[in-house]
């Protein structure tokens, strides 16, 4: 008899990265809330005009 698989816990993290010359460089801390990452992006745009939001899902 097979045991049912338990769902793995997932956690999403967000960060700001700068996209220049085809290379992406993370330029902020990691945030667990999208609104915090968006606020950081607004603050970093003057310094990094090609900045964009990035994110990843961590499976534990």
PDB file with SEQRES, HELIX, SHEET and CRYST1 records, atoms N, CA, C and O in Angstrom:
SEQRES   1 A   60  UNK UNK UNK UNK UNK UNK UNK UNK UNK UNK UNK UNK UNK          
SEQRES   2 A   60  UNK UNK UNK UNK UNK UNK UNK UNK UNK UNK UNK UNK UNK          
SEQRES   3 A   60  UNK UNK UNK UNK UNK UNK UNK UNK UNK UNK UNK UNK UNK          
SEQRES   4 A   60  UNK UNK UNK UNK UNK UNK UNK UNK UNK UNK UNK UNK UNK          
SEQRES   5 A   60  UNK UNK UNK UNK UNK UNK UNK UNK                              
HELIX    1 AA1 UNK A   34  UNK A   44  1                                  11    
SHEET    1 AA1 3 UNK A  23  UNK A  26  0                                        
SHEET    2 AA1 3 UNK A  10  UNK A  20 -1                                        
SHEET    3 AA1 3 UNK A  51  UNK A  59 -1                                        
CRYST1    1.000    1.000    1.000  90.00  90.00  90.00 P 1           1          
ATOM      1  N   UNK A   1       0.837  -1.177   0.000  1.00  0.00           N  
ATOM      2  CA  UNK A   1       0.000   0.000   0.000  1.00  0.00           C  
ATOM      3  C   UNK A   1       0.888   1.248   0.000  1.00  0.00           C  
ATOM      4  O   UNK A   1       1.810   1.361   0.808  1.00  0.00           O  
ATOM      5  N   UNK A   2       0.604   2.178  -0.908  1.00  0.00           N  
ATOM      6  CA  UNK A   2       1.403   3.394  -1.015  1.00  0.00           C  
ATOM      7  C   UNK A   2       0.953   4.432  -0.001  1.00  0.00           C  
ATOM      8  O   UNK A   2      -0.234   4.585   0.288  1.00  0.00           O  
ATOM      9  N   UNK A   3       1.937   5.136   0.526  1.00  0.00           N  
ATOM     10  CA  UNK A   3       1.626   6.219   1.454  1.00  0.00           C  
ATOM     11  C   UNK A   3       1.307   7.475   0.644  1.00  0.00           C  
ATOM     12  O   UNK A   3       1.953   7.740  -0.370  1.00  0.00           O  
ATOM     13  N   UNK A   4       0.322   8.240   1.083  1.00  0.00           N  
ATOM     14  CA  UNK A   4       0.040   9.490   0.361  1.00  0.00           C  
ATOM     15  C   UNK A   4       1.198  10.468   0.531  1.00  0.00           C  
ATOM     16  O   UNK A   4       1.810  10.539   1.597  1.00  0.00           O  
ATOM     17  N   UNK A   5       1.487  11.206  -0.508  1.00  0.00           N  
ATOM     18  CA  UNK A   5       2.577  12.177  -0.422  1.00  0.00           C  
ATOM     19  C   UNK A   5       2.082  13.426   0.287  1.00  0.00           C  
ATOM     20  O   UNK A   5       0.972  13.903   0.047  1.00  0.00           O  
ATOM     21  N   UNK A   6       2.914  13.932   1.146  1.00  0.00           N  
ATOM     22  CA  UNK A   6       2.563  15.150   1.860  1.00  0.00           C  
ATOM     23  C   UNK A   6       3.012  16.347   1.038  1.00  0.00           C  
ATOM     24  O   UNK A   6       4.101  16.341   0.464  1.00  0.00           O  
ATOM     25  N   UNK A   7       2.176  17.368   0.983  1.00  0.00           N  
ATOM     26  CA  UNK A   7       2.589  18.550   0.223  1.00  0.00           C  
ATOM     27  C   UNK A   7       3.780  19.228   0.890  1.00  0.00           C  
ATOM     28  O   UNK A   7       3.840  19.347   2.114  1.00  0.00           O  
ATOM     29  N   UNK A   8       4.707  19.660   0.078  1.00  0.00           N  
ATOM     30  CA  UNK A   8       5.870  20.369   0.598  1.00  0.00           C  
ATOM     31  C   UNK A   8       5.485  21.822   0.839  1.00  0.00           C  
ATOM     32  O   UNK A   8       4.657  22.383   0.122  1.00  0.00           O  
ATOM     33  N   UNK A   9       6.088  22.417   1.844  1.00  0.00           N  
ATOM     34  CA  UNK A   9       5.784  23.820   2.114  1.00  0.00           C  
ATOM     35  C   UNK A   9       6.581  24.694   1.143  1.00  0.00           C  
ATOM     36  O   UNK A   9       7.756  24.445   0.874  1.00  0.00           O  
ATOM     37  N   UNK A  10       5.920  25.703   0.637  1.00  0.00           N  
ATOM     38  CA  UNK A  10       6.545  26.624  -0.302  1.00  0.00           C  
ATOM     39  C   UNK A  10       6.553  28.018   0.302  1.00  0.00           C  
ATOM     40  O   UNK A  10       5.619  28.426   0.992  1.00  0.00           O  
ATOM     41  N   UNK A  11       7.623  28.730   0.026  1.00  0.00           N  
ATOM     42  CA  UNK A  11       7.748  30.102   0.505  1.00  0.00           C  
ATOM     43  C   UNK A  11       8.260  30.947  -0.644  1.00  0.00           C  
ATOM     44  O   UNK A  11       9.249  30.588  -1.284  1.00  0.00           O  
ATOM     45  N   UNK A  12       7.611  32.050  -0.912  1.00  0.00           N  
ATOM     46  CA  UNK A  12       7.984  32.930  -2.012  1.00  0.00           C  
ATOM     47  C   UNK A  12       8.833  34.073  -1.468  1.00  0.00           C  
ATOM     48  O   UNK A  12       8.492  34.672  -0.448  1.00  0.00           O  
ATOM     49  N   UNK A  13       9.938  34.376  -2.147  1.00  0.00           N  
ATOM     50  CA  UNK A  13      10.753  35.529  -1.774  1.00  0.00           C  
ATOM     51  C   UNK A  13      10.870  36.449  -2.983  1.00  0.00           C  
ATOM     52  O   UNK A  13      10.846  36.003  -4.130  1.00  0.00           O  
ATOM     53  N   UNK A  14      10.995  37.729  -2.702  1.00  0.00           N  
ATOM     54  CA  UNK A  14      11.097  38.751  -3.742  1.00  0.00           C  
ATOM     55  C   UNK A  14      12.351  39.574  -3.512  1.00  0.00           C  
ATOM     56  O   UNK A  14      12.835  39.686  -2.386  1.00  0.00           O  
ATOM     57  N   UNK A  15      12.877  40.153  -4.595  1.00  0.00           N  
ATOM     58  CA  UNK A  15      14.048  41.008  -4.499  1.00  0.00           C  
ATOM     59  C   UNK A  15      14.084  41.912  -5.716  1.00  0.00           C  
ATOM     60  O   UNK A  15      13.336  41.713  -6.672  1.00  0.00           O  
ATOM     61  N   UNK A  16      14.960  42.909  -5.676  1.00  0.00           N  
ATOM     62  CA  UNK A  16      15.139  43.833  -6.789  1.00  0.00           C  
ATOM     63  C   UNK A  16      16.448  43.480  -7.465  1.00  0.00           C  
ATOM     64  O   UNK A  16      17.465  43.269  -6.805  1.00  0.00           O  
ATOM     65  N   UNK A  17      16.415  43.418  -8.796  1.00  0.00           N  
ATOM     66  CA  UNK A  17      17.642  43.153  -9.535  1.00  0.00           C  
ATOM     67  C   UNK A  17      17.811  44.194 -10.627  1.00  0.00           C  
ATOM     68  O   UNK A  17      16.834  44.731 -11.149  1.00  0.00           O  
ATOM     69  N   UNK A  18      19.057  44.471 -10.965  1.00  0.00           N  
ATOM     70  CA  UNK A  18      19.393  45.424 -12.009  1.00  0.00           C  
ATOM     71  C   UNK A  18      19.735  44.641 -13.267  1.00  0.00           C  
ATOM     72  O   UNK A  18      20.521  43.695 -13.224  1.00  0.00           O  
ATOM     73  N   UNK A  19      19.144  45.037 -14.385  1.00  0.00           N  
ATOM     74  CA  UNK A  19      19.320  44.315 -15.645  1.00  0.00           C  
ATOM     75  C   UNK A  19      20.079  45.199 -16.629  1.00  0.00           C  
ATOM     76  O   UNK A  19      19.483  46.054 -17.283  1.00  0.00           O  
ATOM     77  N   UNK A  20      21.390  44.997 -16.735  1.00  0.00           N  
ATOM     78  CA  UNK A  20      22.197  45.759 -17.683  1.00  0.00           C  
ATOM     79  C   UNK A  20      23.078  44.804 -18.468  1.00  0.00           C  
ATOM     80  O   UNK A  20      23.611  43.842 -17.917  1.00  0.00           O  
ATOM     81  N   UNK A  21      23.223  45.067 -19.719  1.00  0.00           N  
ATOM     82  CA  UNK A  21      24.077  44.270 -20.608  1.00  0.00           C  
ATOM     83  C   UNK A  21      23.730  42.788 -20.575  1.00  0.00           C  
ATOM     84  O   UNK A  21      24.609  41.944 -20.751  1.00  0.00           O  
ATOM     85  N   UNK A  22      22.477  42.466 -20.354  1.00  0.00           N  
ATOM     86  CA  UNK A  22      22.049  41.076 -20.335  1.00  0.00           C  
ATOM     87  C   UNK A  22      22.372  40.334 -19.055  1.00  0.00           C  
ATOM     88  O   UNK A  22      22.029  39.160 -18.920  1.00  0.00           O  
ATOM     89  N   UNK A  23      23.025  40.996 -18.113  1.00  0.00           N  
ATOM     90  CA  UNK A  23      23.352  40.364 -16.832  1.00  0.00           C  
ATOM     91  C   UNK A  23      22.423  40.909 -15.760  1.00  0.00           C  
ATOM     92  O   UNK A  23      22.167  42.111 -15.697  1.00  0.00           O  
ATOM     93  N   UNK A  24      21.923  40.016 -14.920  1.00  0.00           N  
ATOM     94  CA  UNK A  24      21.037  40.440 -13.832  1.00  0.00           C  
ATOM     95  C   UNK A  24      21.776  40.324 -12.509  1.00  0.00           C  
ATOM     96  O   UNK A  24      22.338  39.277 -12.187  1.00  0.00           O  
ATOM     97  N   UNK A  25      21.769  41.402 -11.754  1.00  0.00           N  
ATOM     98  CA  UNK A  25      22.480  41.465 -10.484  1.00  0.00           C  
ATOM     99  C   UNK A  25      21.495  41.836  -9.386  1.00  0.00           C  
ATOM    100  O   UNK A  25      20.782  42.833  -9.503  1.00  0.00           O  
ATOM    101  N   UNK A  26      21.450  41.047  -8.324  1.00  0.00           N  
ATOM    102  CA  UNK A  26      20.557  41.341  -7.202  1.00  0.00           C  
ATOM    103  C   UNK A  26      21.096  42.549  -6.448  1.00  0.00           C  
ATOM    104  O   UNK A  26      22.253  42.556  -6.026  1.00  0.00           O  
ATOM    105  N   UNK A  27      20.255  43.578  -6.277  1.00  0.00           N  
ATOM    106  CA  UNK A  27      20.704  44.823  -5.655  1.00  0.00           C  
ATOM    107  C   UNK A  27      19.919  45.166  -4.388  1.00  0.00           C  
ATOM    108  O   UNK A  27      19.973  46.305  -3.925  1.00  0.00           O  
ATOM    109  N   UNK A  28      19.198  44.210  -3.826  1.00  0.00           N  
ATOM    110  CA  UNK A  28      18.441  44.484  -2.602  1.00  0.00           C  
ATOM    111  C   UNK A  28      18.461  43.261  -1.698  1.00  0.00           C  
ATOM    112  O   UNK A  28      18.984  42.204  -2.051  1.00  0.00           O  
ATOM    113  N   UNK A  29      17.882  43.438  -0.534  1.00  0.00           N  
ATOM    114  CA  UNK A  29      17.671  42.326   0.382  1.00  0.00           C  
ATOM    115  C   UNK A  29      16.544  41.450  -0.157  1.00  0.00           C  
ATOM    116  O   UNK A  29      15.897  41.805  -1.142  1.00  0.00           O  
ATOM    117  N   UNK A  30      16.314  40.326   0.475  1.00  0.00           N  
ATOM    118  CA  UNK A  30      15.181  39.469   0.114  1.00  0.00           C  
ATOM    119  C   UNK A  30      13.990  39.837   0.986  1.00  0.00           C  
ATOM    120  O   UNK A  30      14.136  40.091   2.181  1.00  0.00           O  
ATOM    121  N   UNK A  31      12.816  39.862   0.378  1.00  0.00           N  
ATOM    122  CA  UNK A  31      11.591  40.238   1.079  1.00  0.00           C  
ATOM    123  C   UNK A  31      10.571  39.119   0.955  1.00  0.00           C  
ATOM    124  O   UNK A  31      10.482  38.462  -0.082  1.00  0.00           O  
ATOM    125  N   UNK A  32       9.810  38.909   2.006  1.00  0.00           N  
ATOM    126  CA  UNK A  32       8.770  37.884   1.963  1.00  0.00           C  
ATOM    127  C   UNK A  32       7.440  38.462   1.491  1.00  0.00           C  
ATOM    128  O   UNK A  32       6.530  37.717   1.127  1.00  0.00           O  
ATOM    129  N   UNK A  33       7.325  39.787   1.498  1.00  0.00           N  
ATOM    130  CA  UNK A  33       6.092  40.430   1.036  1.00  0.00           C  
ATOM    131  C   UNK A  33       6.352  41.220  -0.235  1.00  0.00           C  
ATOM    132  O   UNK A  33       7.338  41.951  -0.329  1.00  0.00           O  
ATOM    133  N   UNK A  34       5.473  41.072  -1.207  1.00  0.00           N  
ATOM    134  CA  UNK A  34       5.617  41.763  -2.483  1.00  0.00           C  
ATOM    135  C   UNK A  34       5.582  43.276  -2.301  1.00  0.00           C  
ATOM    136  O   UNK A  34       6.322  43.993  -2.975  1.00  0.00           O  
ATOM    137  N   UNK A  35       4.746  43.768  -1.410  1.00  0.00           N  
ATOM    138  CA  UNK A  35       4.659  45.219  -1.210  1.00  0.00           C  
ATOM    139  C   UNK A  35       5.973  45.799  -0.697  1.00  0.00           C  
ATOM    140  O   UNK A  35       6.333  46.916  -1.067  1.00  0.00           O  
ATOM    141  N   UNK A  36       6.687  45.070   0.138  1.00  0.00           N  
ATOM    142  CA  UNK A  36       7.992  45.537   0.616  1.00  0.00           C  
ATOM    143  C   UNK A  36       9.002  45.595  -0.529  1.00  0.00           C  
ATOM    144  O   UNK A  36       9.796  46.533  -0.614  1.00  0.00           O  
ATOM    145  N   UNK A  37       8.972  44.602  -1.400  1.00  0.00           N  
ATOM    146  CA  UNK A  37       9.881  44.586  -2.551  1.00  0.00           C  
ATOM    147  C   UNK A  37       9.552  45.725  -3.511  1.00  0.00           C  
ATOM    148  O   UNK A  37      10.459  46.339  -4.074  1.00  0.00           O  
ATOM    149  N   UNK A  38       8.271  46.011  -3.702  1.00  0.00           N  
ATOM    150  CA  UNK A  38       7.878  47.113  -4.582  1.00  0.00           C  
ATOM    151  C   UNK A  38       8.330  48.454  -4.005  1.00  0.00           C  
ATOM    152  O   UNK A  38       8.740  49.342  -4.753  1.00  0.00           O  
ATOM    153  N   UNK A  39       8.260  48.605  -2.701  1.00  0.00           N  
ATOM    154  CA  UNK A  39       8.724  49.832  -2.048  1.00  0.00           C  
ATOM    155  C   UNK A  39      10.236  49.986  -2.237  1.00  0.00           C  
ATOM    156  O   UNK A  39      10.720  51.086  -2.504  1.00  0.00           O  
ATOM    157  N   UNK A  40      10.970  48.898  -2.099  1.00  0.00           N  
ATOM    158  CA  UNK A  40      12.422  48.941  -2.316  1.00  0.00           C  
ATOM    159  C   UNK A  40      12.736  49.297  -3.764  1.00  0.00           C  
ATOM    160  O   UNK A  40      13.680  50.043  -4.027  1.00  0.00           O  
ATOM    161  N   UNK A  41      11.958  48.771  -4.702  1.00  0.00           N  
ATOM    162  CA  UNK A  41      12.166  49.092  -6.120  1.00  0.00           C  
ATOM    163  C   UNK A  41      11.983  50.583  -6.356  1.00  0.00           C  
ATOM    164  O   UNK A  41      12.784  51.197  -7.062  1.00  0.00           O  
ATOM    165  N   UNK A  42      10.949  51.174  -5.780  1.00  0.00           N  
ATOM    166  CA  UNK A  42      10.716  52.610  -5.940  1.00  0.00           C  
ATOM    167  C   UNK A  42      11.900  53.424  -5.430  1.00  0.00           C  
ATOM    168  O   UNK A  42      12.253  54.443  -6.022  1.00  0.00           O  
ATOM    169  N   UNK A  43      12.513  52.980  -4.339  1.00  0.00           N  
ATOM    170  CA  UNK A  43      13.652  53.704  -3.779  1.00  0.00           C  
ATOM    171  C   UNK A  43      14.925  53.508  -4.600  1.00  0.00           C  
ATOM    172  O   UNK A  43      15.778  54.395  -4.638  1.00  0.00           O  
ATOM    173  N   UNK A  44      15.060  52.357  -5.255  1.00  0.00           N  
ATOM    174  CA  UNK A  44      16.293  52.052  -5.991  1.00  0.00           C  
ATOM    175  C   UNK A  44      16.274  52.492  -7.453  1.00  0.00           C  
ATOM    176  O   UNK A  44      17.324  52.513  -8.095  1.00  0.00           O  
ATOM    177  N   UNK A  45      15.106  52.843  -7.993  1.00  0.00           N  
ATOM    178  CA  UNK A  45      15.019  53.243  -9.403  1.00  0.00           C  
ATOM    179  C   UNK A  45      15.949  54.417  -9.740  1.00  0.00           C  
ATOM    180  O   UNK A  45      16.595  54.368 -10.787  1.00  0.00           O  
ATOM    181  N   UNK A  46      16.054  55.466  -8.915  1.00  0.00           N  
ATOM    182  CA  UNK A  46      16.978  56.549  -9.274  1.00  0.00           C  
ATOM    183  C   UNK A  46      18.435  56.080  -9.405  1.00  0.00           C  
ATOM    184  O   UNK A  46      19.181  56.584 -10.245  1.00  0.00           O  
ATOM    185  N   UNK A  47      18.821  55.135  -8.588  1.00  0.00           N  
ATOM    186  CA  UNK A  47      20.205  54.643  -8.626  1.00  0.00           C  
ATOM    187  C   UNK A  47      20.408  53.583  -9.708  1.00  0.00           C  
ATOM    188  O   UNK A  47      21.459  53.536 -10.348  1.00  0.00           O  
ATOM    189  N   UNK A  48      19.402  52.734  -9.911  1.00  0.00           N  
ATOM    190  CA  UNK A  48      19.464  51.656 -10.898  1.00  0.00           C  
ATOM    191  C   UNK A  48      18.281  51.801 -11.854  1.00  0.00           C  
ATOM    192  O   UNK A  48      17.232  51.202 -11.616  1.00  0.00           O  
ATOM    193  N   UNK A  49      18.422  52.584 -12.932  1.00  0.00           N  
ATOM    194  CA  UNK A  49      17.273  52.843 -13.818  1.00  0.00           C  
ATOM    195  C   UNK A  49      16.738  51.601 -14.531  1.00  0.00           C  
ATOM    196  O   UNK A  49      15.606  51.625 -15.015  1.00  0.00           O  
ATOM    197  N   UNK A  50      17.498  50.540 -14.611  1.00  0.00           N  
ATOM    198  CA  UNK A  50      17.025  49.321 -15.277  1.00  0.00           C  
ATOM    199  C   UNK A  50      16.624  48.246 -14.267  1.00  0.00           C  
ATOM    200  O   UNK A  50      16.614  47.058 -14.591  1.00  0.00           O  
ATOM    201  N   UNK A  51      16.298  48.661 -13.059  1.00  0.00           N  
ATOM    202  CA  UNK A  51      15.925  47.708 -12.008  1.00  0.00           C  
ATOM    203  C   UNK A  51      14.562  47.094 -12.293  1.00  0.00           C  
ATOM    204  O   UNK A  51      13.698  47.718 -12.909  1.00  0.00           O  
ATOM    205  N   UNK A  52      14.387  45.869 -11.837  1.00  0.00           N  
ATOM    206  CA  UNK A  52      13.106  45.171 -11.968  1.00  0.00           C  
ATOM    207  C   UNK A  52      12.944  44.246 -10.774  1.00  0.00           C  
ATOM    208  O   UNK A  52      13.902  43.937 -10.066  1.00  0.00           O  
ATOM    209  N   UNK A  53      11.696  43.808 -10.569  1.00  0.00           N  
ATOM    210  CA  UNK A  53      11.426  42.870  -9.481  1.00  0.00           C  
ATOM    211  C   UNK A  53      11.769  41.454  -9.913  1.00  0.00           C  
ATOM    212  O   UNK A  53      11.574  41.080 -11.069  1.00  0.00           O  
ATOM    213  N   UNK A  54      12.271  40.690  -8.992  1.00  0.00           N  
ATOM    214  CA  UNK A  54      12.524  39.274  -9.222  1.00  0.00           C  
ATOM    215  C   UNK A  54      11.983  38.489  -8.048  1.00  0.00           C  
ATOM    216  O   UNK A  54      11.642  39.060  -7.012  1.00  0.00           O  
ATOM    217  N   UNK A  55      11.905  37.210  -8.207  1.00  0.00           N  
ATOM    218  CA  UNK A  55      11.417  36.384  -7.118  1.00  0.00           C  
ATOM    219  C   UNK A  55      11.661  34.917  -7.393  1.00  0.00           C  
ATOM    220  O   UNK A  55      11.979  34.513  -8.512  1.00  0.00           O  
ATOM    221  N   UNK A  56      11.507  34.145  -6.358  1.00  0.00           N  
ATOM    222  CA  UNK A  56      11.668  32.708  -6.485  1.00  0.00           C  
ATOM    223  C   UNK A  56      10.824  32.023  -5.422  1.00  0.00           C  
ATOM    224  O   UNK A  56      10.449  32.629  -4.418  1.00  0.00           O  
ATOM    225  N   UNK A  57      10.538  30.771  -5.655  1.00  0.00           N  
ATOM    226  CA  UNK A  57       9.789  29.973  -4.694  1.00  0.00           C  
ATOM    227  C   UNK A  57      10.738  28.975  -4.057  1.00  0.00           C  
ATOM    228  O   UNK A  57      11.411  28.212  -4.750  1.00  0.00           O  
ATOM    229  N   UNK A  58      10.785  28.987  -2.740  1.00  0.00           N  
ATOM    230  CA  UNK A  58      11.612  28.036  -2.003  1.00  0.00           C  
ATOM    231  C   UNK A  58      10.729  26.892  -1.538  1.00  0.00           C  
ATOM    232  O   UNK A  58       9.702  27.121  -0.899  1.00  0.00           O  
ATOM    233  N   UNK A  59      11.115  25.672  -1.850  1.00  0.00           N  
ATOM    234  CA  UNK A  59      10.364  24.491  -1.430  1.00  0.00           C  
ATOM    235  C   UNK A  59      11.148  23.828  -0.315  1.00  0.00           C  
ATOM    236  O   UNK A  59      12.320  23.486  -0.478  1.00  0.00           O  
ATOM    237  N   UNK A  60      10.491  23.652   0.813  1.00  0.00           N  
ATOM    238  CA  UNK A  60      11.169  23.048   1.968  1.00  0.00           C  
ATOM    239  C   UNK A  60      10.609  21.684   2.255  1.00  0.00           C  
ATOM    240  O   UNK A  60      11.053  21.018   3.190  1.00  0.00           O  
TER     241      UNK A  60                                                      
END                                                                             
